């Protein structure tokens, strides 16, 4: 164990990091690892956790009524609108979803027979000696 730690320290010195820089870096990593903390069960979440993940924790471990007690960031959070898009954007999102459904239905209508027939189309006959 001591050999490995000594080797790590030697490698860090070779890279040019001072003892203070290493301590500051590890402190920042520890702070980022516990950026969000549930107010009820004290479970921690990384700094890059998004609100839908925090809300998922609330619904899995607690009741959805306790969302604001768990995480202050979830006060006023709407699970039906996780991105917080405006009402104008909801119409655009509905249109995009409808267009995607139409595209999917058109692709399904093509069917397997059409796909097979497309691969079996006739081509011009090759003359002997051509590749």
C-alpha positions in Angstrom: 0.0 0.0 0.0 2.8 2.4 0.9 4.7 1.6 -2.3 1.6 2.4 -4.4 1.0 5.6 -2.6 4.7 6.6 -2.9 4.6 5.8 -6.6 1.4 8.0 -7.0 3.1 10.9 -5.2 6.2 10.6 -7.4 4.0 10.5 -10.5 2.1 13.6 -9.3 5.4 15.4 -8.7 6.6 14.6 -12.2 3.3 16.0 -13.6 4.1 19.3 -11.8 1.2 19.4 -9.4 1.9 20.7 -5.9 0.5 19.3 -2.7 -1.9 22.2 -2.4 -3.2 21.8 -6.0 -3.9 18.1 -5.4 -5.7 18.8 -2.1 -7.8 21.6 -3.8 -8.6 19.2 -6.7 -9.8 16.4 -4.4 -11.8 18.9 -2.3 -13.6 20.1 -5.5 -14.3 16.5 -6.6 -15.8 15.7 -3.2 -17.9 18.9 -3.3 -19.2 18.1 -6.8 -20.0 14.5 -5.8 -22.3 15.8 -3.1 -23.8 18.8 -4.9 -27.4 17.8 -4.3 -28.5 16.2 -1.1 -32.0 14.9 -0.3 -33.4 16.7 2.7 -35.2 13.6 4.0 -32.9 10.6 3.4 -29.6 12.5 2.9 -28.7 10.7 -0.3 -26.3 12.7 -2.4 -26.3 13.3 -6.2 -23.5 14.6 -8.5 -23.4 18.2 -9.6 -24.4 17.2 -13.2 -27.7 15.6 -12.1 -30.7 17.0 -13.8 -34.1 17.8 -12.3 -35.9 14.7 -13.8 -33.3 12.5 -12.0 -33.9 14.2 -8.7 -37.7 13.9 -9.2 -37.3 10.2 -10.0 -35.5 9.8 -6.6 -38.5 11.5 -4.9 -41.1 9.3 -6.6 -39.1 6.1 -6.0 -38.1 6.7 -2.3 -40.6 9.3 -1.0 -44.1 10.6 -1.9 -44.3 13.2 -4.8 -45.8 15.6 -2.3 -42.4 15.8 -0.5 -40.5 17.0 -3.6 -39.7 20.4 -2.3 -38.7 18.9 1.1 -36.2 16.6 -0.6 -34.7 19.1 -3.0 -35.3 22.9 -2.9 -34.6 22.9 -6.7 -37.8 20.9 -7.3 -40.1 23.6 -5.9 -42.6 24.4 -8.7 -41.2 21.5 -10.9 -43.7 20.1 -13.3 -43.0 16.4 -14.1 -45.2 16.6 -17.2 -43.0 19.4 -18.5 -39.5 18.3 -17.4 -37.6 20.7 -19.6 -39.6 23.7 -18.4 -40.7 24.5 -22.0 -43.1 27.4 -22.4 -46.7 26.9 -23.4 -45.8 28.1 -26.9 -43.2 25.4 -27.2 -45.7 22.8 -26.2 -47.6 23.3 -29.5 -44.3 22.9 -31.4 -43.5 19.8 -29.5 -46.9 18.4 -30.2 -46.5 19.1 -33.9 -43.1 17.5 -34.0 -44.5 14.4 -32.2 -47.4 14.2 -34.6 -45.0 14.5 -37.6 -42.8 11.8 -36.2 -45.9 9.5 -35.8 -46.9 10.1 -39.4 -43.4 9.4 -40.6 -43.3 6.1 -38.6 -46.7 5.1 -39.9 -45.6 5.8 -43.5 -42.5 3.6 -42.9 -44.6 0.8 -41.5 -46.9 1.0 -44.5 -44.0 0.4 -46.8 -44.0 -3.1 -45.4 -41.6 -6.0 -45.9 -42.9 -6.9 -49.4 -42.0 -3.5 -50.7 -38.6 -3.7 -49.2 -37.9 -7.1 -50.7 -39.3 -6.0 -54.1 -37.1 -3.0 -54.1 -34.0 -5.2 -53.7 -35.1 -7.5 -56.6 -35.6 -4.8 -59.2 -34.4 -5.7 -62.7 -31.2 -4.2 -63.9 -29.7 -3.9 -67.3 -28.1 -7.2 -68.5 -24.4 -7.2 -68.6 -22.6 -8.0 -71.8 -20.2 -10.9 -71.7 -16.8 -9.6 -70.5 -18.1 -6.7 -68.4 -17.8 -6.7 -64.7 
